Amino acid sequence: MTLFLVSALVLTAICVAQEYRGSINGRIVDPQQKVVPGVTIAVTDTNTGSKQETVSSGDGQYTLPFLLPGTYRVEAQLTGFKRYLREGIRVSTNASPSILRSNWVDRMRR
């Protein structure tokens, strides 16, 4: 009986650990490769309209985890800059596309 219970717990843990979602992440830097903190990053699932936001950290890093597989629109905004928009970002199971890594600040300048 004890062996069965331990086996059942292990199998449950393995099933729960299988992740079906993905994430979008990256590091925002300017053309001189200096980090850009405080950028609001928003992703919207183009099929459902579901939206998730985060803000880039002091070292320019951002992560938007637990996204369902699908196609997303990504927007980046920072006061004093134009809004950056990129569409058609595909997120797959256990995938983490990295975008907005560089030179987007140049395109956002007013």
Summary of the structure (lengths in Angstrom):
residues: 110
radius of gyration: 18.3
end to end distance: 69.5
largest distance: 69.5
contacts: 296
relative contact order: 0.25
helix: 19%
strand: 41%
